[in-house]
Amino acid sequence: MSTDDQDDALFKALGHRARRHMLDLLKKGPLTTGHLCEALPQIDRCTVMQHLKVLEKAGLVVVERRGRERWNHLDALPIQAVHERWIGPYAAYAASMLGALKKSVEQSKETHAAAETTNGDTKDA
């Protein structure tokens, strides 16, 4: 699977609130599919399994079978990769732009204050 395909699968997985809720639950620790079904009573077991399949395809869930139980573990590395590729650089860019805006506003205030002082001095003369 190409990087673009992996990214598409990841964003598709994160695009549904039920899957994000499942990831929030798994963030606290691994859960069996049965425990996830109990935590999500508004969703039937078949739909929970479909959501888990999407999360697994995106690399966000790793499944471990213990006897008859299916334990679901969160793998946050794909989310970290998104952070490193997009969120971090865009946040840094936004912070630098806000810094430049702040500097520009402060310089404008200083220029405006200096102009008022100069205009005030000539009126008194």
DSSP file with accessible surface (Angstrom, degrees, kcal/mol):
  #  RESIDUE AA STRUCTURE BP1 BP2  ACC     N-H-->O    O-->H-N    N-H-->O    O-->H-N    TCO  KAPPA ALPHA  PHI   PSI    X-CA   Y-CA   Z-CA
    1    1 A M              0   0  131      0, 0.0     5,-0.0     0, 0.0     0, 0.0   0.000 360.0 360.0 360.0 130.6    0.0    0.0    0.0
    2    2 A S     >  -     0   0   58      1,-0.1     4,-2.6     4,-0.0     5,-0.2  -0.246 360.0-108.0 -70.9 165.0    1.4    3.4   -1.0
    3    3 A T  H  > S+     0   0   85      1,-0.2     4,-2.7     2,-0.2     5,-0.2   0.901 121.7  52.0 -60.6 -41.0    1.9    6.2    1.5
    4    4 A D  H  > S+     0   0  101      2,-0.2     4,-2.5     1,-0.2    -1,-0.2   0.903 109.7  49.0 -63.5 -40.5   -1.0    8.1   -0.1
    5    5 A D  H  > S+     0   0   86      2,-0.2     4,-2.4     1,-0.2    -2,-0.2   0.901 111.3  49.9 -65.0 -39.5   -3.2    5.0    0.2
    6    6 A Q  H  X S+     0   0  100     -4,-2.6     4,-2.4     2,-0.2    -2,-0.2   0.918 111.1  49.0 -63.5 -43.1   -2.2    4.6    3.9
    7    7 A D  H  X S+     0   0   25     -4,-2.7     4,-2.8     2,-0.2     5,-0.3   0.914 110.5  50.9 -63.1 -41.9   -3.0    8.3    4.5
    8    8 A D  H  X S+     0   0  106     -4,-2.5     4,-2.4     1,-0.2    -2,-0.2   0.923 111.0  48.3 -61.0 -43.8   -6.4    7.9    2.9
    9    9 A A  H  X S+     0   0   13     -4,-2.4     4,-2.4     2,-0.2    49,-0.2   0.900 112.3  49.9 -63.6 -39.4   -7.2    4.9    5.0
   10   10 A L  H  X S+     0   0    4     -4,-2.4     4,-2.5     2,-0.2    -2,-0.2   0.951 112.7  44.6 -65.4 -48.4   -6.1    6.8    8.2
   11   11 A F  H  X S+     0   0   99     -4,-2.8     4,-1.0     1,-0.2    -1,-0.2   0.870 112.4  52.8 -67.2 -34.2   -8.2    9.8    7.4
   12   12 A K  H >< S+     0   0  130     -4,-2.4     3,-0.6    -5,-0.3     4,-0.3   0.937 110.4  48.6 -62.5 -43.7  -11.1    7.6    6.5
   13   13 A A  H >< S+     0   0    0     -4,-2.4     3,-0.9     1,-0.2    -2,-0.2   0.903 114.1  44.8 -63.4 -40.5  -10.8    5.8    9.8
   14   14 A L  H 3< S+     0   0   43     -4,-2.5    -1,-0.2     1,-0.2    -2,-0.2   0.626  97.4  78.4 -78.6 -10.9  -10.5    9.1   11.8
   15   15 A G  T << S+     0   0   57     -4,-1.0     2,-0.5    -3,-0.6    -1,-0.2   0.537  80.8  73.4 -78.7  -5.5  -13.5   10.6    9.8
   16   16 A H  S <> S-     0   0   77     -3,-0.9     4,-2.2    -4,-0.3     3,-0.3  -0.926  71.7-144.1-115.9 130.7  -16.2    8.7   11.7
   17   17 A R  H  > S+     0   0  194     -2,-0.5     4,-2.5     1,-0.2     5,-0.2   0.837  99.9  56.4 -61.8 -34.2  -17.1    9.7   15.3
   18   18 A A  H  > S+     0   0   10      2,-0.2     4,-2.3     1,-0.2    -1,-0.2   0.923 109.1  46.7 -64.9 -40.3  -17.8    6.1   16.4
   19   19 A R  H  > S+     0   0   26     -3,-0.3     4,-2.4     2,-0.2    -2,-0.2   0.898 111.3  51.0 -69.0 -38.5  -14.3    5.1   15.3
   20   20 A R  H  X S+     0   0  108     -4,-2.2     4,-2.2     2,-0.2    -1,-0.2   0.911 110.2  50.7 -63.2 -38.8  -12.8    8.1   17.1
   21   21 A H  H  X S+     0   0   81     -4,-2.5     4,-2.2     2,-0.2    -2,-0.2   0.907 108.5  51.9 -64.3 -40.6  -14.7    7.1   20.2
   22   22 A M  H  X S+     0   0    0     -4,-2.3     4,-2.5     1,-0.2    -2,-0.2   0.915 108.9  50.4 -61.8 -41.3  -13.4    3.6   19.9
   23   23 A L  H  X S+     0   0   12     -4,-2.4     4,-1.6     1,-0.2    -1,-0.2   0.899 107.8  53.5 -64.2 -39.1   -9.8    4.9   19.7
   24   24 A D  H  X S+     0   0   82     -4,-2.2     4,-0.6     1,-0.2    -1,-0.2   0.904 110.3  47.4 -60.9 -40.6  -10.5    7.1   22.8
   25   25 A L  H >< S+     0   0   28     -4,-2.2     3,-0.9     1,-0.2     4,-0.3   0.916 112.3  48.9 -66.2 -41.3  -11.6    3.9   24.7
   26   26 A L  H >< S+     0   0    4     -4,-2.5     3,-1.1     1,-0.2    48,-0.5   0.718  95.7  72.9 -73.0 -19.3   -8.6    2.0   23.5
   27   27 A K  H 3< S+     0   0  145     -4,-1.6    -1,-0.2     1,-0.3    -2,-0.2   0.839  93.5  55.4 -62.6 -28.8   -6.3    4.8   24.5
   28   28 A K  T << S-     0   0  178     -3,-0.9    -1,-0.3    -4,-0.6    -2,-0.2   0.660 130.6 -62.2 -77.5 -17.4   -6.9    3.7   28.1
   29   29 A G  S <  S-     0   0   23     -3,-1.1    -1,-0.3    -4,-0.3    43,-0.1  -0.733  71.5 -48.1 149.6 164.7   -5.8    0.2   27.4
   30   30 A P        -     0   0   55      0, 0.0     2,-0.3     0, 0.0    43,-0.2  -0.266  53.4-169.5 -61.7 145.4   -6.6   -2.8   25.2
   31   31 A L  E     -A   72   0A  45     41,-1.8    41,-3.2    39,-0.0     2,-0.1  -0.983  22.0-116.9-134.8 149.2  -10.2   -4.0   25.2
   32   32 A T  E  >  -A   71   0A  10     -2,-0.3     4,-2.1    39,-0.2    39,-0.2  -0.400  34.0-111.1 -74.5 161.7  -11.9   -7.1   23.9
   33   33 A T  H  > S+     0   0    3     37,-1.5     4,-2.5     1,-0.2     5,-0.2   0.902 120.7  56.3 -61.3 -36.6  -14.4   -6.7   21.1
   34   34 A G  H  > S+     0   0   23      1,-0.2     4,-2.2     2,-0.2    -1,-0.2   0.906 105.6  49.8 -61.2 -41.9  -17.1   -7.6   23.6
   35   35 A H  H  > S+     0   0   83      2,-0.2     4,-2.1     1,-0.2    -1,-0.2   0.887 110.0  51.1 -65.2 -37.9  -16.0   -4.8   26.0
   36   36 A L  H  X S+     0   0    0     -4,-2.1     4,-1.1     2,-0.2    -2,-0.2   0.914 108.8  51.4 -64.5 -40.1  -16.1   -2.3   23.1
   37   37 A C  H  < S+     0   0   23     -4,-2.5     3,-0.4     1,-0.2     6,-0.2   0.906 110.2  49.0 -62.7 -40.5  -19.6   -3.5   22.2
   38   38 A E  H  < S+     0   0  144     -4,-2.2    -1,-0.2     1,-0.2    -2,-0.2   0.876 110.6  50.7 -65.5 -36.2  -20.7   -3.0   25.9
   39   39 A A  H  < S+     0   0   43     -4,-2.1    -1,-0.2     1,-0.3    -2,-0.2   0.681 114.7  45.1 -75.5 -17.1  -19.1    0.5   25.8
   40   40 A L    ><  +     0   0    0     -4,-1.1     3,-2.0    -3,-0.4    -1,-0.3  -0.567  64.9 161.1-124.4  67.6  -21.0    1.4   22.6
   41   41 A P  T 3  S+     0   0  107      0, 0.0    -1,-0.1     0, 0.0    -2,-0.1   0.734  70.3  65.7 -65.4 -18.7  -24.6    0.1   23.3
   42   42 A Q  T 3  S+     0   0  140     -3,-0.1     2,-0.4     2,-0.1    -5,-0.0   0.578  97.1  65.2 -78.2  -7.8  -26.0    2.3   20.5
   43   43 A I  S <  S-     0   0   29     -3,-2.0    -3,-0.1    -6,-0.2     2,-0.0  -0.953  84.7-126.5-118.0 134.0  -24.1    0.3   17.9
   44   44 A D     >  -     0   0   95     -2,-0.4     4,-2.2     1,-0.1     3,-0.3  -0.310  29.3-106.8 -75.8 161.4  -24.7   -3.4   17.2
   45   45 A R  H  > S+     0   0  143      1,-0.2     4,-2.5     2,-0.2     5,-0.2   0.869 117.9  55.9 -57.5 -40.7  -21.8   -5.9   17.3
   46   46 A C  H  > S+     0   0   79      1,-0.2     4,-2.0     2,-0.2    -1,-0.2   0.916 109.2  46.7 -60.7 -41.7  -21.7   -6.3   13.5
   47   47 A T  H  > S+     0   0   39     -3,-0.3     4,-2.6     2,-0.2    -1,-0.2   0.896 109.6  53.6 -69.0 -38.7  -21.2   -2.6   13.1
   48   48 A V  H  X S+     0   0    0     -4,-2.2     4,-2.6     1,-0.2    -2,-0.2   0.938 109.2  49.8 -59.1 -43.7  -18.5   -2.5   15.8
   49   49 A M  H  X S+     0   0   67     -4,-2.5     4,-2.1     1,-0.2    -2,-0.2   0.903 109.6  50.8 -63.1 -39.3  -16.7   -5.2   14.0
   50   50 A Q  H  X S+     0   0  117     -4,-2.0     4,-1.9     2,-0.2    -1,-0.2   0.921 110.9  48.4 -64.3 -43.0  -16.9   -3.3   10.7
   51   51 A H  H  X S+     0   0   18     -4,-2.6     4,-2.5     1,-0.2    -2,-0.2   0.908 110.0  52.2 -63.7 -40.8  -15.5   -0.2   12.4
   52   52 A L  H  X S+     0   0    0     -4,-2.6     4,-2.7     1,-0.2    -1,-0.2   0.883 106.2  54.5 -62.5 -36.6  -12.7   -2.2   13.9
   53   53 A K  H  X S+     0   0  152     -4,-2.1     4,-2.6     2,-0.2    -1,-0.2   0.915 108.9  47.8 -63.1 -42.1  -11.8   -3.6   10.5
   54   54 A V  H  X S+     0   0   32     -4,-1.9     4,-1.9     2,-0.2    -2,-0.2   0.927 113.4  48.0 -63.6 -43.9  -11.5    0.0    9.1
   55   55 A L  H  <>S+     0   0    0     -4,-2.5     5,-2.4     1,-0.2     6,-1.0   0.892 112.5  49.0 -64.5 -38.2   -9.3    0.9   12.1
   56   56 A E  H ><5S+     0   0   83     -4,-2.7     3,-1.5     4,-0.2    -2,-0.2   0.925 108.8  52.1 -67.7 -42.8   -7.2   -2.2   11.6
   57   57 A K  H 3<5S+     0   0  147     -4,-2.6    -1,-0.2     1,-0.3    -2,-0.2   0.864 108.4  52.3 -61.2 -34.8   -6.8   -1.5    7.9
   58   58 A A  T 3<5S-     0   0   12     -4,-1.9    -1,-0.3   -49,-0.2    -2,-0.2   0.527 117.0-116.3 -78.7  -6.6   -5.6    2.1    8.8
   59   59 A G  T < 5S+     0   0   28     -3,-1.5    -3,-0.2    -4,-0.3    18,-0.2   0.613  86.5 114.3  82.5  12.0   -3.0    0.6   11.2
   60   60 A L  S   <S+     0   0    0     -5,-2.4    15,-2.7    -6,-0.2     2,-0.4   0.668  72.3  45.7 -89.2 -19.1   -4.7    2.2   14.2
   61   61 A V  E     -B   74   0A   3     -6,-1.0     2,-0.5    13,-0.2    13,-0.2  -0.993  64.2-162.3-128.1 133.4   -5.7   -1.1   15.9
   62   62 A V  E     -B   73   0A  74     11,-2.7    11,-2.7    -2,-0.4     2,-0.4  -0.966  17.6-143.7-112.7 129.8   -3.6   -4.2   16.3
   63   63 A V  E     -B   72   0A  34     -2,-0.5     2,-0.4     9,-0.2     9,-0.2  -0.787  14.9-173.0-100.3 135.6   -5.6   -7.4   17.1
   64   64 A E  E     -B   71   0A  75      7,-2.8     7,-3.4    -2,-0.4     2,-0.5  -0.997  14.4-146.4-125.5 124.9   -4.3  -10.1   19.4
   65   65 A R  E     +B   70   0A 167     -2,-0.4     2,-0.5     5,-0.2     5,-0.2  -0.819  16.4 179.7 -94.9 127.9   -6.3  -13.3   19.7
   66   66 A R  E >   -B   69   0A 110      3,-2.5     3,-2.3    -2,-0.5     2,-0.3  -0.907  65.1 -60.9-124.9  98.6   -6.3  -15.0   23.1
   67   67 A G  T 3  S-     0   0   79     -2,-0.5    -1,-0.0     1,-0.3     0, 0.0  -0.450 120.4 -15.3  63.0-122.7   -8.3  -18.2   22.9
   68   68 A R  T 3  S+     0   0  247     -2,-0.3     2,-0.3    -3,-0.1    -1,-0.3   0.527 120.9  93.9 -88.7  -7.8  -11.8  -17.1   21.9
   69   69 A E  E <   - B   0  66A  96     -3,-2.3    -3,-2.5   -37,-0.0     2,-0.6  -0.645  61.8-150.9 -91.5 148.0  -11.2  -13.5   22.8
   70   70 A R  E     - B   0  65A  31     -2,-0.3   -37,-1.5    -5,-0.2     2,-0.5  -0.956  14.1-159.7-116.0 109.0  -10.1  -10.8   20.4
   71   71 A W  E     -AB  32  64A  45     -7,-3.4    -7,-2.8    -2,-0.6     2,-0.5  -0.799   4.5-152.0 -93.6 131.3   -8.1   -8.1   22.1
   72   72 A N  E     -AB  31  63A   0    -41,-3.2   -41,-1.8    -2,-0.5     2,-0.4  -0.893  11.5-169.1-108.0 124.4   -7.9   -4.7   20.4
   73   73 A H  E     - B   0  62A  48    -11,-2.7   -11,-2.7    -2,-0.5     2,-0.3  -0.915  21.9-121.5-114.5 139.5   -4.8   -2.6   21.0
   74   74 A L  E     - B   0  61A  54    -48,-0.5     2,-0.5    -2,-0.4   -13,-0.2  -0.594  18.7-165.5 -76.3 134.2   -4.3    1.0   20.0
   75   75 A D        +     0   0   51    -15,-2.7     4,-0.3    -2,-0.3   -48,-0.0  -0.935   7.9 179.7-118.0 103.3   -1.4    1.8   17.7
   76   76 A A     >  +     0   0   52     -2,-0.5     4,-2.3     1,-0.2     3,-0.4   0.472  55.3  98.4 -85.6  -0.2   -0.9    5.5   17.8
   77   77 A L  H  > S+     0   0  124      1,-0.2     4,-2.5     2,-0.2    -1,-0.2   0.886  79.5  53.7 -59.2 -40.0    2.1    5.6   15.4
   78   78 A P  H  > S+     0   0   28      0, 0.0     4,-1.9     0, 0.0    -1,-0.2   0.899 109.6  49.0 -61.9 -34.8    0.1    6.4   12.3
   79   79 A I  H  > S+     0   0   68     -3,-0.4     4,-2.3    -4,-0.3    -2,-0.2   0.908 109.6  52.0 -68.9 -38.7   -1.4    9.4   14.2
   80   80 A Q  H  X S+     0   0   91     -4,-2.3     4,-2.7     1,-0.2    -1,-0.2   0.904 107.1  53.4 -61.7 -40.1    2.1   10.5   15.2
   81   81 A A  H  X S+     0   0   52     -4,-2.5     4,-2.5     2,-0.2     5,-0.2   0.906 108.2  49.6 -62.8 -40.1    3.2   10.2   11.6
   82   82 A V  H  X>S+     0   0   13     -4,-1.9     4,-3.0     2,-0.2     5,-1.3   0.920 110.4  51.3 -63.4 -41.4    0.4   12.6   10.6
   83   83 A H  I  <>S+     0   0   84     -4,-2.3     5,-3.5     1,-0.2    -2,-0.2   0.935 112.8  44.6 -60.9 -45.9    1.5   15.0   13.3
   84   84 A E  I  <5S+     0   0  127     -4,-2.7    -1,-0.2     1,-0.2    -2,-0.2   0.881 119.0  42.4 -67.0 -38.2    5.0   15.0   12.1
   85   85 A R  I  <5S-     0   0  121     -4,-2.5    -2,-0.2    -5,-0.2    -1,-0.2   0.890 136.8  -3.2 -77.7 -41.7    4.1   15.3    8.4
   86   86 A W  I  X5S+     0   0   70     -4,-3.0     4,-2.6    -5,-0.2     5,-0.3   0.788 124.5  50.8-119.0 -55.1    1.3   17.9    8.6
   87   87 A I  I  ><S+     0   0   94     -5,-1.3     4,-2.8     2,-0.2     5,-0.2   0.943 111.3  46.9 -63.0 -49.8    0.3   19.1   12.0
   88   88 A G  H  ><S+     0   0   25     -5,-3.5     4,-2.7     2,-0.2     5,-0.2   0.962 116.8  42.3 -57.2 -55.0    3.7   20.0   13.4
   89   89 A P  H  > S+     0   0   67      0, 0.0     4,-2.5     0, 0.0    -1,-0.2   0.910 116.9  47.8 -61.5 -39.5    4.9   21.9   10.3
   90   90 A Y  H  X S+     0   0  150     -4,-2.6     4,-2.7     2,-0.2    -2,-0.2   0.891 111.9  50.1 -69.3 -35.9    1.6   23.7    9.9
   91   91 A A  H  X S+     0   0   56     -4,-2.8     4,-2.7    -5,-0.3    -1,-0.2   0.917 111.3  49.0 -65.5 -41.9    1.4   24.6   13.5
   92   92 A A  H  X S+     0   0   63     -4,-2.7     4,-2.5    -5,-0.2    -2,-0.2   0.917 112.1  48.9 -63.1 -42.0    5.0   26.0   13.3
   93   93 A Y  H  X S+     0   0  141     -4,-2.5     4,-2.4    -5,-0.2    -2,-0.2   0.938 112.1  48.2 -62.1 -45.7    4.0   28.0   10.2
   94   94 A A  H  X S+     0   0   46     -4,-2.7     4,-2.5     1,-0.2    -2,-0.2   0.911 111.5  50.5 -62.5 -41.8    0.9   29.4   11.9
   95   95 A A  H  X S+     0   0   60     -4,-2.7     4,-2.4     1,-0.2    -1,-0.2   0.912 110.5  49.1 -64.1 -40.1    3.0   30.3   15.0
   96   96 A S  H  X S+     0   0   68     -4,-2.5     4,-2.4     2,-0.2    -1,-0.2   0.902 111.2  49.8 -67.3 -37.5    5.5   32.1   12.8
   97   97 A M  H  X S+     0   0   93     -4,-2.4     4,-2.4     2,-0.2    -2,-0.2   0.910 111.3  48.6 -66.5 -39.9    2.8   34.0   11.0
   98   98 A L  H  X S+     0   0  116     -4,-2.5     4,-2.7     2,-0.2    -2,-0.2   0.893 110.8  51.8 -66.1 -37.1    1.2   35.0   14.3
   99   99 A G  H  X S+     0   0   40     -4,-2.4     4,-2.4     2,-0.2    -2,-0.2   0.913 110.3  48.0 -63.7 -42.6    4.6   36.1   15.5
  100  100 A A  H  X S+     0   0   59     -4,-2.4     4,-2.5     2,-0.2    -2,-0.2   0.907 111.8  50.2 -64.8 -40.0    5.1   38.2   12.4
  101  101 A L  H  X S+     0   0  106     -4,-2.4     4,-2.7     2,-0.2     5,-0.2   0.931 110.3  49.7 -64.0 -43.9    1.7   39.7   12.8
  102  102 A K  H  X S+     0   0  131     -4,-2.7     4,-2.7     1,-0.2    -2,-0.2   0.932 111.5  48.7 -60.1 -45.2    2.3   40.6   16.4
  103  103 A K  H  X S+     0   0  125     -4,-2.4     4,-2.6     1,-0.2    -1,-0.2   0.922 111.7  49.7 -62.3 -41.5    5.7   42.2   15.5
  104  104 A S  H  X S+     0   0   67     -4,-2.5     4,-2.4     2,-0.2    -2,-0.2   0.918 111.6  48.0 -64.1 -42.4    4.0   44.2   12.7
  105  105 A V  H  X S+     0   0   66     -4,-2.7     4,-2.5     2,-0.2    -1,-0.2   0.922 112.2  49.3 -64.8 -43.7    1.2   45.4   15.1
  106  106 A E  H  X S+     0   0   88     -4,-2.7     4,-2.3     2,-0.2    -2,-0.2   0.915 112.2  47.9 -63.7 -40.5    3.7   46.4   17.7
  107  107 A Q  H  X S+     0   0   98     -4,-2.6     4,-2.7     2,-0.2    -1,-0.2   0.900 110.9  51.7 -66.1 -38.0    5.8   48.3   15.2
  108  108 A S  H  X S+     0   0   76     -4,-2.4     4,-2.8     2,-0.2    -2,-0.2   0.911 109.6  49.4 -64.4 -40.7    2.7   50.0   13.9
  109  109 A K  H  X S+     0   0  145     -4,-2.5     4,-2.9     2,-0.2    -2,-0.2   0.918 111.7  48.7 -63.6 -43.1    1.8   51.1   17.4
  110  110 A E  H  X S+     0   0  135     -4,-2.3     4,-2.6     2,-0.2    -2,-0.2   0.921 113.0  47.2 -63.2 -42.9    5.3   52.5   18.0
  111  111 A T  H  X S+     0   0   98     -4,-2.7     4,-2.4     2,-0.2    -2,-0.2   0.924 113.7  48.2 -64.2 -42.4    5.2   54.4   14.7
  112  112 A H  H  X S+     0   0  112     -4,-2.8     4,-2.3     2,-0.2    -2,-0.2   0.917 112.6  48.1 -64.5 -43.4    1.7   55.7   15.5
  113  113 A A  H  X S+     0   0   48     -4,-2.9     4,-2.2     1,-0.2    -2,-0.2   0.909 112.0  49.6 -64.8 -40.6    2.8   56.8   19.0
  114  114 A A  H  X S+     0   0   54     -4,-2.6     4,-2.6     1,-0.2    -2,-0.2   0.906 110.3  50.8 -65.4 -39.1    5.9   58.4   17.6
  115  115 A A  H  X S+     0   0   42     -4,-2.4     4,-2.8     2,-0.2     5,-0.2   0.906 109.9  49.8 -66.6 -39.0    3.9   60.3   15.0
  116  116 A E  H  X S+     0   0  111     -4,-2.3     4,-2.4     2,-0.2    -1,-0.2   0.906 111.3  49.5 -66.6 -37.9    1.4   61.5   17.7
  117  117 A T  H  X S+     0   0   85     -4,-2.2     4,-2.1     2,-0.2    -2,-0.2   0.931 113.2  46.4 -64.9 -43.2    4.4   62.7   19.8
  118  118 A T  H  X S+     0   0   80     -4,-2.6     4,-1.8     1,-0.2    -2,-0.2   0.933 114.6  46.5 -66.4 -43.5    5.9   64.5   16.9
  119  119 A N  H  X S+     0   0   91     -4,-2.8     4,-1.4     1,-0.2    -1,-0.2   0.887 111.6  52.2 -66.3 -36.4    2.6   66.1   15.9
  120  120 A G  H  X S+     0   0   27     -4,-2.4     4,-1.2    -5,-0.2    -1,-0.2   0.884 107.2  52.6 -67.1 -37.1    1.9   67.1   19.4
  121  121 A D  H  X S+     0   0  102     -4,-2.1     4,-0.9     1,-0.2    -2,-0.2   0.901 108.6  49.4 -67.1 -38.5    5.3   68.8   19.7
  122  122 A T  H  < S+     0   0   96     -4,-1.8    -1,-0.2     1,-0.2    -2,-0.2   0.829 107.0  55.3 -73.5 -28.1    4.8   70.9   16.6
  123  123 A K  H  < S+     0   0  169     -4,-1.4    -1,-0.2     1,-0.2    -2,-0.2   0.847 106.2  51.4 -72.1 -32.8    1.3   72.1   17.7
  124  124 A D  H  <        0   0  140     -4,-1.2    -1,-0.2    -3,-0.1    -2,-0.2   0.737 360.0 360.0 -75.8 -20.4    2.7   73.4   21.0
  125  125 A A     <        0   0  120     -4,-0.9    -3,-0.1    -3,-0.2    -4,-0.0   0.195 360.0 360.0 -77.3 360.0    5.5   75.4   19.3
